[in-house]
Amino acid sequence: MTEQNVGQILKAFNSIEAKIEQQNSALRELNLKVKTLESQNKQLAQMINKLQTPAAPKTDVEQVALTKQFQANVAKSLDSIEDKSKKAIELIKANSGGKKRAWP
């Protein structure tokens, strides 16, 4: 009878140990999920902070480069307009040179 009681006690301890191991496993999984969520939360907080802070003003070197590029684009556009105007004037002169109006 004593052996039977000892057997029941050992069986109960084994059952308790198995449940504790299951709970430990579940806790490890939950811990990993919490760490993952904390990492994601940190990344989101950094992204939000980055979006909320205004962009740093451009440095002088960047500003000078942008200004030069803009000036070059404007000069190119003006040259193109000038060339088109000259061609238009030449065409007008060529077409109106021999014609005379019938009315004043």
Distance bins in CASP14 RR format, pairs under 12 A and 6 or more apart:
PFRMAT RR
TARGET T0000
AUTHOR 0000-0000-0000
RMODE 2
METHOD distances of the structure
MODEL  1
1 7 0 0 0 0 0 1 0 0 0 0 0
1 8 0 0 0 0 0 1 0 0 0 0 0
2 8 0 0 0 0 0 1 0 0 0 0 0
2 9 0 0 0 0 0 1 0 0 0 0 0
3 9 0 0 0 0 0 1 0 0 0 0 0
3 10 0 0 0 0 0 1 0 0 0 0 0
4 10 0 0 0 0 0 1 0 0 0 0 0
4 11 0 0 0 0 0 1 0 0 0 0 0
5 11 0 0 0 0 0 1 0 0 0 0 0
5 12 0 0 0 0 0 1 0 0 0 0 0
6 12 0 0 0 0 0 1 0 0 0 0 0
6 13 0 0 0 0 0 1 0 0 0 0 0
7 13 0 0 0 0 1 0 0 0 0 0 0
7 14 0 0 0 0 1 0 0 0 0 0 0
7 15 0 0 0 0 0 1 0 0 0 0 0
8 14 0 0 0 0 0 1 0 0 0 0 0
8 15 0 0 0 0 0 1 0 0 0 0 0
9 15 0 0 0 0 0 1 0 0 0 0 0
9 16 0 0 0 0 0 1 0 0 0 0 0
10 16 0 0 0 0 0 1 0 0 0 0 0
10 17 0 0 0 0 0 1 0 0 0 0 0
11 17 0 0 0 0 0 1 0 0 0 0 0
11 18 0 0 0 0 0 1 0 0 0 0 0
12 18 0 0 0 0 0 1 0 0 0 0 0
12 19 0 0 0 0 0 1 0 0 0 0 0
13 19 0 0 0 0 0 1 0 0 0 0 0
13 20 0 0 0 0 0 1 0 0 0 0 0
14 20 0 0 0 0 0 1 0 0 0 0 0
14 21 0 0 0 0 0 1 0 0 0 0 0
15 21 0 0 0 0 0 1 0 0 0 0 0
15 22 0 0 0 0 0 1 0 0 0 0 0
16 22 0 0 0 0 0 1 0 0 0 0 0
16 23 0 0 0 0 0 1 0 0 0 0 0
17 23 0 0 0 0 0 1 0 0 0 0 0
17 24 0 0 0 0 0 1 0 0 0 0 0
18 24 0 0 0 0 0 1 0 0 0 0 0
18 25 0 0 0 0 0 1 0 0 0 0 0
19 25 0 0 0 0 0 1 0 0 0 0 0
19 26 0 0 0 0 0 1 0 0 0 0 0
20 26 0 0 0 0 0 1 0 0 0 0 0
20 27 0 0 0 0 0 1 0 0 0 0 0
21 27 0 0 0 0 0 1 0 0 0 0 0
21 28 0 0 0 0 0 1 0 0 0 0 0
22 28 0 0 0 0 0 1 0 0 0 0 0
22 29 0 0 0 0 0 1 0 0 0 0 0
23 29 0 0 0 0 0 1 0 0 0 0 0
23 30 0 0 0 0 0 1 0 0 0 0 0
24 30 0 0 0 0 0 1 0 0 0 0 0
24 31 0 0 0 0 0 1 0 0 0 0 0
25 31 0 0 0 0 0 1 0 0 0 0 0
25 32 0 0 0 0 0 1 0 0 0 0 0
26 32 0 0 0 0 0 1 0 0 0 0 0
26 33 0 0 0 0 0 1 0 0 0 0 0
27 33 0 0 0 0 0 1 0 0 0 0 0
27 34 0 0 0 0 0 1 0 0 0 0 0
28 34 0 0 0 0 0 1 0 0 0 0 0
28 35 0 0 0 0 0 1 0 0 0 0 0
29 35 0 0 0 0 0 1 0 0 0 0 0
29 36 0 0 0 0 0 1 0 0 0 0 0
30 36 0 0 0 0 0 1 0 0 0 0 0
30 37 0 0 0 0 0 1 0 0 0 0 0
31 37 0 0 0 0 0 1 0 0 0 0 0
31 38 0 0 0 0 0 1 0 0 0 0 0
32 38 0 0 0 0 0 1 0 0 0 0 0
32 39 0 0 0 0 0 1 0 0 0 0 0
33 39 0 0 0 0 0 1 0 0 0 0 0
33 40 0 0 0 0 0 1 0 0 0 0 0
34 40 0 0 0 0 0 1 0 0 0 0 0
34 41 0 0 0 0 0 1 0 0 0 0 0
35 41 0 0 0 0 0 1 0 0 0 0 0
35 42 0 0 0 0 0 1 0 0 0 0 0
36 42 0 0 0 0 0 1 0 0 0 0 0
36 43 0 0 0 0 0 1 0 0 0 0 0
37 43 0 0 0 0 0 1 0 0 0 0 0
37 44 0 0 0 0 0 1 0 0 0 0 0
38 44 0 0 0 0 0 1 0 0 0 0 0
38 45 0 0 0 0 0 1 0 0 0 0 0
39 45 0 0 0 0 0 1 0 0 0 0 0
39 46 0 0 0 0 0 1 0 0 0 0 0
40 46 0 0 0 0 0 1 0 0 0 0 0
40 47 0 0 0 0 0 1 0 0 0 0 0
41 47 0 0 0 0 0 1 0 0 0 0 0
41 48 0 0 0 0 0 1 0 0 0 0 0
42 48 0 0 0 0 0 1 0 0 0 0 0
42 49 0 0 0 0 0 1 0 0 0 0 0
43 49 0 0 0 0 0 1 0 0 0 0 0
43 50 0 0 0 0 0 1 0 0 0 0 0
44 50 0 0 0 0 0 1 0 0 0 0 0
44 51 0 0 0 0 0 1 0 0 0 0 0
45 51 0 0 0 0 0 1 0 0 0 0 0
45 52 0 0 0 0 0 1 0 0 0 0 0
46 52 0 0 0 0 0 1 0 0 0 0 0
46 53 0 0 0 0 0 1 0 0 0 0 0
47 53 0 0 0 0 0 1 0 0 0 0 0
50 56 0 0 0 0 0 1 0 0 0 0 0
55 62 0 0 0 0 0 1 0 0 0 0 0
56 62 0 0 0 0 0 1 0 0 0 0 0
57 63 0 0 0 0 1 0 0 0 0 0 0
58 64 0 0 0 0 1 0 0 0 0 0 0
58 65 0 0 0 0 1 0 0 0 0 0 0
58 66 1 0 0 1 0 0 0 0 0 0 0
58 67 0 0 0 0 0 1 0 0 0 0 0
59 65 0 0 0 0 1 0 0 0 0 0 0
59 66 0 0 0 0 0 1 0 0 0 0 0
60 66 0 0 0 0 0 1 0 0 0 0 0
60 67 0 0 0 0 0 1 0 0 0 0 0
61 67 0 0 0 0 0 1 0 0 0 0 0
61 68 0 0 0 0 0 1 0 0 0 0 0
62 68 0 0 0 0 0 1 0 0 0 0 0
62 69 0 0 0 0 0 1 0 0 0 0 0
63 69 0 0 0 0 0 1 0 0 0 0 0
63 70 0 0 0 0 0 1 0 0 0 0 0
64 70 0 0 0 0 0 1 0 0 0 0 0
64 71 0 0 0 0 0 1 0 0 0 0 0
65 71 0 0 0 0 0 1 0 0 0 0 0
65 72 0 0 0 0 0 1 0 0 0 0 0
66 72 0 0 0 0 0 1 0 0 0 0 0
66 73 0 0 0 0 0 1 0 0 0 0 0
67 73 0 0 0 0 0 1 0 0 0 0 0
67 74 0 0 0 0 0 1 0 0 0 0 0
68 74 0 0 0 0 0 1 0 0 0 0 0
68 75 0 0 0 0 0 1 0 0 0 0 0
69 75 0 0 0 0 0 1 0 0 0 0 0
69 76 0 0 0 0 0 1 0 0 0 0 0
70 76 0 0 0 0 0 1 0 0 0 0 0
70 77 0 0 0 0 0 1 0 0 0 0 0
71 77 0 0 0 0 0 1 0 0 0 0 0
71 78 0 0 0 0 0 1 0 0 0 0 0
72 78 0 0 0 0 0 1 0 0 0 0 0
72 79 0 0 0 0 0 1 0 0 0 0 0
73 79 0 0 0 0 0 1 0 0 0 0 0
73 80 0 0 0 0 0 1 0 0 0 0 0
74 80 0 0 0 0 0 1 0 0 0 0 0
74 81 0 0 0 0 0 1 0 0 0 0 0
75 81 0 0 0 0 0 1 0 0 0 0 0
75 82 0 0 0 0 0 1 0 0 0 0 0
76 82 0 0 0 0 0 1 0 0 0 0 0
76 83 0 0 0 0 0 1 0 0 0 0 0
77 83 0 0 0 0 0 1 0 0 0 0 0
77 84 0 0 0 0 0 1 0 0 0 0 0
78 84 0 0 0 0 0 1 0 0 0 0 0
78 85 0 0 0 0 0 1 0 0 0 0 0
79 85 0 0 0 0 0 1 0 0 0 0 0
79 86 0 0 0 0 0 1 0 0 0 0 0
80 86 0 0 0 0 0 1 0 0 0 0 0
80 87 0 0 0 0 0 1 0 0 0 0 0
81 87 0 0 0 0 0 1 0 0 0 0 0
81 88 0 0 0 0 0 1 0 0 0 0 0
82 88 0 0 0 0 0 1 0 0 0 0 0
82 89 0 0 0 0 0 1 0 0 0 0 0
83 89 0 0 0 0 0 1 0 0 0 0 0
83 90 0 0 0 0 0 1 0 0 0 0 0
84 90 0 0 0 0 0 1 0 0 0 0 0
84 91 0 0 0 0 0 1 0 0 0 0 0
85 91 0 0 0 0 0 1 0 0 0 0 0
85 92 0 0 0 0 0 1 0 0 0 0 0
86 92 0 0 0 0 0 1 0 0 0 0 0
86 93 0 0 0 0 0 1 0 0 0 0 0
87 93 0 0 0 0 0 1 0 0 0 0 0
87 94 0 0 0 0 0 1 0 0 0 0 0
88 94 0 0 0 0 0 1 0 0 0 0 0
88 95 0 0 0 0 0 1 0 0 0 0 0
89 95 0 0 0 0 0 1 0 0 0 0 0
89 96 0 0 0 0 0 1 0 0 0 0 0
90 96 0 0 0 0 0 1 0 0 0 0 0
90 97 0 0 0 0 0 1 0 0 0 0 0
91 97 0 0 0 0 0 1 0 0 0 0 0
92 99 0 0 0 0 0 1 0 0 0 0 0
93 99 0 0 0 0 0 1 0 0 0 0 0
END
